[in-house]
Amino acid sequence: MNRVKQPLEAPTRLNEVWSIDFMSDALYDGRKVRILNIIDDCNREALSVTPSIHYPARKVVEVLEQLKEEVGLPQAIRCDNGPEFISKTFSSWCERKRIEIRYTQPGKPMQNGFIERFNRFYREDVLDAYWFNDLHQLTILSNQRKEDYWIGRSK
C-alpha cells in the first residue's frame, strides 16, 4: 500500500473526512483496554469513544456500521497503519462502501492531528483522572466525556 503524505486540512462539510485512532489503558485489575476514537474532522465532533478489551478489525467495522445508521458514512477515513486499519476486513469494507482510506505515514502522528488533539484531552480528562474498576465504568465516563467535548466544541 502506498503511504503518500497528505496535508491535514479541515473539511468544509460533515462526513467528508473522519479521523480514527486507538488509545490504550488498563483497568484497576491490570487488564488492558483499548478505546476506539472517531471524530468528524469538519467540526471535530466525537462520533465514537468506544472502549473494549479486544478490538479486532471486525469490531472496528461494527462500530462504523453503527455510525452509518446514526450519522451516515464519510467520504474518507484518516488513520494510521495499525493492524486493524491495514487488515483485509477493514480495507474491503471501506472499498465496498466507497470510502477512501487516507493512511498517515509511519511515525508521523501529526498527519492525523485532529484525532491526536482529541486523544490528548481524552487522556487528560478521563484516562489519567480516574481508576476504572471495569469496562462498564470506563464506557459511562467515556460517553460523558464525548458529550462534554462536543458541547464544548459547539459553543
WOVEN-V41407 format. One record per pair of residues at least 12 apart in sequence whose ideal C-beta (glycine too) atoms are under 10 Angstrom apart, sorted by sequence separation. I is the first residue (numbers start at 1). J is the second residue. If there is no record, write none. Layout:
# WOVEN-V41407
I/J + I/J
This chain:
# WOVEN-V41407
22/34 + 23/35 + 36/48 + 37/49 + 38/50 + 48/60 + 50/62 + 104/116 + 126/138 + 129/141 + 22/35 + 23/36 + 35/48 + 36/49 + 37/50 + 50/63 + 64/77 + 77/90 + 21/35 + 22/36 + 23/37 + 35/49 + 36/50 + 37/51 + 127/141 + 21/36 + 22/37 + 35/50 + 36/51 + 48/63 + 79/94 + 86/101 + 126/141 + 127/142 + 20/36 + 21/37 + 34/50 + 35/51 + 36/52 + 47/63 + 48/64 + 50/66 + 85/101 + 125/141 + 126/142 + 129/145 + 20/37 + 21/38 + 34/51 + 35/52 + 47/64 + 50/67 + 77/94 + 86/103 + 19/37 + 20/38 + 21/39 + 33/51 + 34/52 + 48/66 + 76/94 + 85/103 + 126/144 + 127/145 + 19/38 + 20/39 + 33/52 + 34/53 + 36/55 + 47/66 + 48/67 + 60/79 + 85/104 + 125/144 + 126/145 + 18/38 + 19/39 + 33/53 + 34/54 + 35/55 + 47/67 + 74/94 + 77/97 + 122/142 + 125/145 + 126/146 + 18/39 + 19/40 + 32/53 + 33/54 + 34/55 + 73/94 + 82/103 + 17/39 + 18/40 + 19/41 + 31/53 + 32/54 + 33/55 + 38/60 + 48/70 + 60/82 + 77/99 + 78/100 + 79/101 + 81/103 + 126/148 + 17/40 + 18/41 + 36/59 + 47/70 + 48/71 + 61/84 + 74/97 + 75/98 + 76/99 + 77/100 + 78/101 + 79/102 + 80/103 + 81/104 + 122/145 + 125/148 + 126/149 + 16/40 + 17/41 + 18/42 + 27/51 + 36/60 + 47/71 + 60/84 + 73/97 + 75/99 + 76/100 + 77/101 + 78/102 + 79/103 + 80/104 + 81/105 + 121/145 + 122/146 + 125/149 + 15/40 + 16/41 + 17/42 + 19/44 + 34/59 + 38/63 + 57/82 + 59/84 + 60/85 + 73/98 + 74/99 + 75/100 + 76/101 + 77/102 + 78/103 + 79/104 + 80/105 + 81/106 + 14/40 + 15/41 + 16/42 + 23/49 + 25/51 + 27/53 + 38/64 + 45/71 + 57/83 + 58/84 + 61/87 + 64/90 + 73/99 + 74/100 + 76/102 + 77/103 + 78/104 + 80/106 + 81/107 + 13/40 + 14/41 + 15/42 + 18/45 + 20/47 + 36/63 + 40/67 + 47/74 + 55/82 + 56/83 + 57/84 + 60/87 + 80/107 + 121/148 + 122/149 + 14/42 + 19/47 + 20/48 + 23/51 + 36/64 + 55/83 + 56/84 + 57/85 + 61/89 + 65/93 + 80/108 + 118/146 + 121/149 + 11/40 + 13/42 + 14/43 + 18/47 + 38/67 + 55/84 + 57/86 + 58/87 + 60/89 + 61/90 + 64/93 + 68/97 + 80/109 + 11/41 + 12/42 + 13/43 + 18/48 + 57/87 + 59/89 + 60/90 + 64/94 + 10/41 + 11/42 + 14/45 + 24/55 + 40/71 + 56/87 + 57/88 + 58/89 + 61/92 + 62/93 + 80/111 + 118/149 + 121/152 + 9/41 + 10/42 + 11/43 + 15/47 + 42/74 + 57/89 + 58/90 + 61/93 + 65/97 + 80/112 + 8/41 + 10/43 + 22/55 + 41/74 + 56/89 + 57/90 + 60/93 + 61/94 + 64/97 + 78/111 + 79/112 + 10/44 + 40/74 + 56/90 + 57/91 + 78/112 + 41/76 + 57/92 + 58/93 + 64/99 + 78/113 + 80/115 + 118/153 + 38/74 + 41/77 + 57/93 + 61/97 + 78/114 + 79/115 + 80/116 + 41/78 + 78/115 + 22/60 + 38/77 + 39/78 + 20/60 + 38/79 + 20/63 + 20/64 + 18/64 + 36/84 + 18/67 + 34/84 + 15/67 + 18/71 + 20/74 + 18/73 + 19/74 + 15/71 + 18/74 + 14/71 + 15/72 + 17/74 + 18/75 + 19/76 + 20/77 + 21/78 + 22/79 + 14/72 + 15/73 + 16/74 + 17/75 + 18/76 + 19/77 + 20/78 + 21/79 + 22/80 + 15/74 + 16/75 + 17/76 + 18/77 + 19/78 + 20/79 + 21/80 + 14/74 + 15/75 + 16/76 + 17/77 + 18/78 + 19/79 + 20/80 + 22/82 + 13/74 + 15/76 + 17/78 + 18/79 + 19/80 + 21/82 + 13/75 + 20/82 + 22/84 + 11/74 + 22/85 + 11/75 + 20/84 + 21/85 + 11/76 + 20/85 + 46/115 + 49/118 + 6/76 + 8/78 + 20/90 + 44/114 + 41/112 + 44/115 + 6/78 + 41/113 + 42/114 + 46/118 + 41/114 + 44/117 + 45/118 + 49/122 + 40/114 + 41/115 + 44/118 + 39/114 + 46/121 + 51/126 + 39/115 + 46/122 + 51/127 + 3/80 + 38/115 + 49/126 + 3/81 + 37/115 + 39/117 + 37/116 + 39/118 + 1/81 + 38/118 + 39/119 + 18/99 + 20/101 + 37/118 + 51/132 + 37/119 + 53/135 + 17/100 + 19/102 + 21/104 + 52/135 + 18/102 + 35/119 + 51/135 + 1/86 + 17/102 + 19/104 + 37/122 + 51/136 + 51/137 + 52/138 + 35/122 + 51/138 + 52/139 + 21/109 + 35/123 + 51/139 + 49/138 + 50/139 + 51/140 + 1/91 + 49/139 + 51/141 + 21/112 + 35/126 + 51/142 + 20/112 + 23/115 + 35/127 + 49/141 + 50/142 + 51/143 + 19/112 + 21/114 + 22/115 + 49/142 + 50/143 + 8/102 + 19/113 + 21/115 + 33/127 + 48/142 + 49/143 + 19/114 + 20/115 + 21/116 + 23/118 + 48/143 + 49/144 + 6/102 + 8/104 + 18/114 + 19/115 + 23/119 + 46/142 + 49/145 + 50/146 + 6/103 + 17/114 + 18/115 + 19/116 + 21/118 + 22/119 + 23/120 + 46/143 + 49/146 + 4/102 + 6/104 + 19/117 + 21/119 + 25/123 + 48/146 + 49/147 + 3/102 + 4/103 + 5/104 + 6/105 + 19/118 + 23/122 + 33/132 + 46/145 + 47/146 + 1/101 + 3/103 + 5/105 + 19/119 + 23/123 + 46/146 + 49/149 + 2/103 + 3/104 + 4/105 + 25/126 + 26/127 + 31/132 + 33/134 + 45/146 + 46/147 + 1/103 + 3/105 + 8/110 + 25/127 + 28/130 + 33/135 + 46/148 + 3/106 + 5/108 + 8/111 + 11/114 + 23/126 + 24/127 + 25/128 + 28/131 + 29/132 + 31/134 + 35/138 + 46/149 + 47/150 + 7/111 + 8/112 + 10/114 + 23/127 + 27/131 + 28/132 + 29/133 + 31/135 + 35/139 + 45/149 + 46/150 + 3/108 + 6/111 + 8/113 + 25/130 + 26/131 + 27/132 + 28/133 + 29/134 + 33/138 + 37/142 + 44/149 + 45/150 + 5/111 + 8/114 + 26/132 + 27/133 + 28/134 + 33/139 + 44/150 + 25/132 + 27/134 + 35/142 + 39/146 + 43/150 + 46/153 + 3/111 + 8/116 + 27/135 + 44/152 + 45/153 + 28/137 + 37/146 + 44/153 + 45/154 + 27/137 + 39/149 + 43/153 + 44/154 + 27/138 + 39/150 + 43/154 + 25/138 + 39/153
